[in-house]
Amino acid sequence: MSRGPALRAWLAAWARHLRAGDLLVLGLAVGVCVASALALWQGGRPDKAVIRAGGKVFLEVDLTAPRLVEVPGPLGSTRIEIQPGRARVAADPGPRQYCVRQGWLATAGAVAICAPNQVSLALAGRNAAYDSLSY
């Protein structure tokens, strides 16, 4: 059974009740929602990168100058590349390379975790993109 005619009839019934002002208010509401999401759902500019190995802070690096950091882990060495305002895991001995696929991290609160090698990279700043994460 097709729902097309029933849906069209339902939409036609609603369309008879809508006025130009209603459409204007609906359009403004959608615009405010989109503008709010774009403006407020962004992390701040990161100040430093926090590199952890084995659950402990290995190094805190300022994000002002380019730098390569080699972090030892149980599987081998993880290479982290730092550029002004961003950082990434350039190479990792882990089998699936999820942390390498994260690419460049550029907002405060962004994290790349290399679980098999027990290495993580997190960007810290004044304003994170979120307060906490839950799974």
VOLOKE-504175 format. One record per atom (N, C-alpha, C): residue in one letter; x, y, z. Coordinates in steps of 0.05 Angstrom, whole numbers, plus 5000, padded with zeros to 4 digits. Example, Ala and Ser with C-alpha at 12.3 -4.5 7.8 and 13.67 -1.06 7.14 Angstrom:
# VOLOKE-504175
a526448865156;a524649105156;a526449345156;s525749555142;s527349795143;s525850015157;
//
This chain:
# VOLOKE-504175
m501749765000;m500050005000;m501850255000;s501350434983;s502950674980;s501950895000;r503851025012;r503251235031;r503351515017;g504151524993;g504451774978;g501951944978;p499651844970;p497152004969;p496352104997;a496651935017;a495852005044;a497752235054;l500252215049;l502152415057;l501552685043;r500952665017;r500352915002;r497753045013;a495852885020;a493352995032;a493853125059;w495452995075;w496153105101;w497653375098;l499553385080;l501053635075;l499253855064;a497353775047;a495553975035;a493754085057;a492853925076;a491254015099;a492754215116;w495354165121;w496954345137;w497554605121;a498054585095;a498654815079;a496355015078;r493954925080;r491655105080;r491655285105;h492855195127;h492855355152;h495255535155;l497255505138;l499755665140;l499355935126;r500456135138;r500456405126;r503356485121;a503756705107;a506456805101;a508056855126;g506856965147;g508257015172;g509156755185;d507556545183;d508356285194;d510856175180;l510956205154;l513256105140;l515756275146;l515356535150;l517556715158;l518656635185;v516856585205;v517756505232;v519156235230;l518156045215;l519355785212;l522155805200;g522455975179;g525056015166;g527056145185;l526156345201;l527856475220;l528756275242;a526956105251;a527655915271;a529755715261;v529455625237;v531455445225;v534155595222;g534055845214;g536556005211;g537956045238;v536456095259;v537656135285;v538955875295;c537555645290;c538655395299;c541255325284;v541355375258;v543755315243;v546055505251;a545455765254;a547455955262;a548555895290;s546855815308;s547655745335;s549555505335;a548755305320;a550455065318;a553255125307;l553255285286;l555855355274;l557555525292;a556355715307;a557855895324;a558655765351;l556955605362;l557455505389;l558655225390;w558455075368;w559354795369;w562254775357;q563954955365;q566654945356;q568454975381;g570554825381;g572454845403;g574155095400;g575355175422;g577055405421;g579755345409;r581455545408;r584055515397;r585855375418;p587255155410;p588955015429;p591455165436;d592355135461;d594855255470;d597255055470;k596554805478;k598754615480;k597654335474;a599554155469;a598953875464;a599953715488;v598153535498;v598953365521;v599253085510;i601652975512;i602252715502;i602552525526;r601052305526;r601052105547;r602151845537;a603651705554;a604651435548;a604151265572;g602851045569;g602350865591;g600550985613;g598851175605;g597051305624;g598251535639;k600751595635;k602051825649;k602952035629;v603052285638;v603852495620;v606752455612;f607252435586;f609952395576;f611152665570;l609552855558;l610553115551;l608253305545;e608653555553;e606753765546;e608353955527;v607253995503;v608654145482;v607054395475;d608354625474;d607054865464;d606654845434;l604454945424;l603754925396;l604655165380;t606855275386;t607855515372;t609955465351;a611455235354;a613655185335;a613454895326;p614254845301;p614254565290;p616154385306;r615254135310;r616853955325;r615953665320;l617753475321;l617153195320;l617853065346;v616052905357;v616452775383;v616152475379;e618052325388;e618052025388;e617151935416;v615051785418;v613951695443;v614251385444;p615651275464;p615950985466;p613450865477;g612750625467;g610450475477;g611150175476;p609350005485;p609849715485;p610249595458;l609049705437;l609349595410;l611649725394;g612649945404;g614750095389;g614350395393;s615450545375;s615450835377;s613150965361;t611751145374;t609651305360;t610751585354;r610451675329;r611551935322;r609252135320;i609552355335;i607552565336;i608752815324;e607252935305;e608153175291;e606653415302;i608153625309;i606953875319;i607454095299;q605454245292;q605654485275;q604254705290;p604754955283;p603455175297;p600355155297;g599255125321;g596355105324;g595054835318;r596654635313;r595454365307;r597554145312;a596553905314;a598353675319;a596953425308;r598553215303;r597552965293;r599352735300;v598252495300;v599852255302;v600752185274;a603352215268;a604352165241;a604751875235;a605651715256;a606151435252;a605851285278;d604851045277;d604350885301;d604650585293;p605850425310;p606150135303;p603649975307;g601450095316;g598949945320;g597849825294;p596249615296;p595349475272;p593249615256;r591449775268;r589249885253;r589650185246;q591550315258;q592250595251;q589950795256;y588150745275;y585950925280;y586951205288;c589051215305;c590051475314;c591351635291;v592651495273;v593851625249;v591651735231;r589451585228;r587251665211;r585751905222;q586051965247;q584752205259;q585652455244;g588152455233;g589152685219;g589952915238;w589953155228;w590753385243;w588553455264;l589453495289;l587653585310;l588153885312;a586054045312;a586454335312;a584654485331;t582954345347;t581254485366;t581754375394;a581454555414;a581854475442;a579954255449;g580954055462;g579253825470;g579453595451;a580653625427;a580953415408;a582953205418;v582352945413;v584052735423;v584452525402;a586952415400;a587552175384;a588751975403;i587651735403;i588551525422;i589551285406;c592051215411;c593250975400;c593250755422;a590950625424;a590450435446;a592450205448;p593050065425;p594849845428;p597649915438;n598550155431;n601150245439;n601050415465;q598650455476;q598250605501;q599350895499;v598851025476;v599751305472;v597251465464;s597151715475;s594951885467;s595952175463;l594552315446;l595152595441;l592652755445;a592752965462;a590453125467;a591253425465;l589553585453;l590053875452;l588554005474;a589854185488;a588654325511;a588654625505;g586654755514;g586355045511;g584455155531;r583855405528;r581955535547;r579155435544;n578255395519;n575455305514;n575555045499;a574554825511;a574354575497;a571654565482;a571554395462;a569054365446;a566754245462;y567454115485;y565353995502;y566453975530;d564653935549;d565553915577;d566453635584;s565153435574;s565853155580;s564852975558;l565852735557;l564852535538;l563752295554;s561652185543;s560451945555;s559951745533;y560251495540;y559551275521;y557451105533;
//
